Amino acid sequence: MEIKDNDYTVSYNQEAGTVTFSGSLRLQNLKAYDPLKEILKNASERAQGGLVLNFTDLTFINSSGITTISMFIIDMRKKETVSIKVVGTQAVSWQKKSLANFQKLWAGVELEIN
């Protein structure tokens, strides 16, 4: 599964259990993020116990994108069927602070910032 645009790519690798985000996600509103919601939903249904969200190559995400991912994490917290690991990098300034907020939504989120 993959969403590819001029500015960004979001792809799911089932074997690795990883959703990888790259580029710059600047969609206009929450509705525009519906395809991303579908990838996350499908990935969580196929995950064998754990799912990695890799943001290392994502240079920017707007508030609607953060909200979409936050809603997904809250949904996973309620279901408790899949563990979530969030991976980021200190090389991209927004990631350390913003990705840590996902742990505030669900203490079960594992955070790895390299």
C-alpha positions as a Markdown table, in Angstrom:
| # | Residue | x | y | z |
|---|---|---|---|---|
| 1 | Met | 0.0 | 0.0 | 0.0 |
| 2 | Glu | 1.3 | 3.4 | -0.9 |
| 3 | Ile | 0.3 | 7.0 | -1.4 |
| 4 | Lys | 2.6 | 8.9 | -3.6 |
| 5 | Asp | 2.5 | 12.6 | -4.4 |
| 6 | Asn | 5.0 | 15.2 | -5.7 |
| 7 | Asp | 5.7 | 16.3 | -2.1 |
| 8 | Tyr | 5.4 | 13.2 | 0.0 |
| 9 | Thr | 5.1 | 9.4 | 0.1 |
| 10 | Val | 3.4 | 7.2 | 2.7 |
| 11 | Ser | 4.0 | 3.5 | 2.3 |
| 12 | Tyr | 3.3 | 0.3 | 4.2 |
| 13 | Asn | 5.6 | -2.7 | 4.2 |
| 14 | Gln | 3.7 | -5.6 | 5.6 |
| 15 | Glu | 6.8 | -7.8 | 6.0 |
| 16 | Ala | 8.5 | -5.2 | 8.1 |
| 17 | Gly | 5.3 | -4.1 | 9.8 |
| 18 | Thr | 6.3 | -0.5 | 9.0 |
| 19 | Val | 4.5 | 2.6 | 7.7 |
| 20 | Thr | 7.1 | 5.0 | 6.3 |
| 21 | Phe | 6.5 | 8.7 | 5.9 |
| 22 | Ser | 8.8 | 10.8 | 3.7 |
| 23 | Gly | 8.7 | 14.3 | 2.2 |
| 24 | Ser | 6.4 | 17.1 | 3.3 |
| 25 | Leu | 2.8 | 16.4 | 4.3 |
| 26 | Arg | 0.9 | 19.7 | 3.9 |
| 27 | Leu | -2.6 | 18.6 | 2.9 |
| 28 | Gln | -5.4 | 21.2 | 3.3 |
| 29 | Asn | -7.7 | 19.7 | 5.9 |
| 30 | Leu | -8.6 | 16.5 | 7.8 |
| 31 | Lys | -10.7 | 15.2 | 5.0 |
| 32 | Ala | -7.7 | 15.3 | 2.7 |
| 33 | Tyr | -5.9 | 12.9 | 5.1 |
| 34 | Asp | -8.6 | 10.1 | 4.5 |
| 35 | Pro | -6.2 | 8.1 | 2.3 |
| 36 | Leu | -3.6 | 8.2 | 5.1 |
| 37 | Lys | -6.3 | 7.0 | 7.6 |
| 38 | Glu | -7.0 | 4.1 | 5.3 |
| 39 | Ile | -3.3 | 3.0 | 5.1 |
| 40 | Leu | -3.0 | 3.2 | 8.9 |
| 41 | Lys | -6.2 | 1.3 | 9.4 |
| 42 | Asn | -5.2 | -1.4 | 6.9 |
| 43 | Ala | -1.7 | -1.6 | 8.4 |
| 44 | Ser | -3.0 | -2.1 | 11.9 |
| 45 | Glu | -5.4 | -4.8 | 10.8 |
| 46 | Arg | -2.5 | -6.7 | 9.1 |
| 47 | Ala | 0.1 | -6.1 | 11.8 |
| 48 | Gln | 1.3 | -9.1 | 13.7 |
| 49 | Gly | 1.2 | -7.5 | 17.1 |
| 50 | Gly | 3.3 | -4.5 | 16.4 |
| 51 | Leu | 3.3 | -1.6 | 14.0 |
| 52 | Val | 6.2 | 0.9 | 13.4 |
| 53 | Leu | 5.5 | 4.4 | 12.2 |
| 54 | Asn | 8.7 | 5.7 | 10.7 |
| 55 | Phe | 8.9 | 9.5 | 10.4 |
| 56 | Thr | 12.7 | 9.7 | 9.9 |
| 57 | Asp | 12.4 | 11.0 | 6.3 |
| 58 | Leu | 9.4 | 13.3 | 6.9 |
| 59 | Thr | 10.6 | 16.9 | 6.9 |
| 60 | Phe | 7.2 | 18.5 | 7.7 |
| 61 | Ile | 3.7 | 17.6 | 8.7 |
| 62 | Asn | 0.9 | 20.2 | 9.4 |
| 63 | Ser | -1.5 | 20.2 | 12.3 |
| 64 | Ser | -4.2 | 18.2 | 10.3 |
| 65 | Gly | -1.6 | 15.5 | 9.7 |
| 66 | Ile | -0.6 | 15.4 | 13.4 |
| 67 | Thr | -4.3 | 15.3 | 14.3 |
| 68 | Thr | -4.9 | 12.4 | 11.9 |
| 69 | Ile | -2.1 | 10.3 | 13.4 |
| 70 | Ser | -3.1 | 11.3 | 16.9 |
| 71 | Met | -6.7 | 10.0 | 16.2 |
| 72 | Phe | -5.2 | 6.8 | 14.9 |
| 73 | Ile | -3.1 | 6.3 | 18.1 |
| 74 | Ile | -6.1 | 7.0 | 20.3 |
| 75 | Asp | -8.1 | 4.4 | 18.3 |
| 76 | Met | -5.2 | 1.9 | 18.8 |
| 77 | Arg | -5.2 | 2.7 | 22.6 |
| 78 | Lys | -8.9 | 1.9 | 22.8 |
| 79 | Lys | -8.5 | -1.4 | 20.9 |
| 80 | Glu | -5.2 | -2.5 | 22.5 |
| 81 | Thr | -4.7 | -5.0 | 19.6 |
| 82 | Val | -1.5 | -3.6 | 18.2 |
| 83 | Ser | 1.5 | -2.0 | 19.8 |
| 84 | Ile | 2.9 | 1.2 | 18.2 |
| 85 | Lys | 6.5 | 2.2 | 17.9 |
| 86 | Val | 7.2 | 5.7 | 16.6 |
| 87 | Val | 10.6 | 6.3 | 15.0 |
| 88 | Gly | 12.1 | 9.7 | 14.3 |
| 89 | Thr | 15.3 | 11.7 | 14.0 |
| 90 | Gln | 16.8 | 14.6 | 15.9 |
| 91 | Ala | 18.0 | 15.9 | 12.5 |
| 92 | Val | 14.4 | 17.2 | 11.8 |
| 93 | Ser | 13.6 | 19.8 | 14.4 |
| 94 | Trp | 9.9 | 19.2 | 14.9 |
| 95 | Gln | 10.1 | 15.5 | 15.4 |
| 96 | Lys | 11.6 | 15.2 | 18.9 |
| 97 | Lys | 8.9 | 17.4 | 20.5 |
| 98 | Ser | 5.9 | 16.5 | 18.3 |
| 99 | Leu | 6.5 | 12.7 | 18.2 |
| 100 | Ala | 6.9 | 12.6 | 22.0 |
| 101 | Asn | 3.3 | 13.9 | 22.2 |
| 102 | Phe | 2.0 | 10.6 | 20.9 |
| 103 | Gln | 3.2 | 9.0 | 24.2 |
| 104 | Lys | 1.0 | 11.4 | 26.0 |
| 105 | Leu | -2.0 | 10.1 | 24.1 |
| 106 | Trp | -1.0 | 6.5 | 24.9 |
| 107 | Ala | 1.7 | 5.5 | 27.3 |
| 108 | Gly | 2.1 | 2.2 | 25.4 |
| 109 | Val | 3.7 | 4.0 | 22.4 |
| 110 | Glu | 7.4 | 3.3 | 22.2 |
| 111 | Leu | 9.4 | 6.2 | 21.0 |
| 112 | Glu | 12.8 | 6.0 | 19.3 |
| 113 | Ile | 14.5 | 9.3 | 18.3 |
| 114 | Asn | 17.9 | 8.8 | 16.7 |
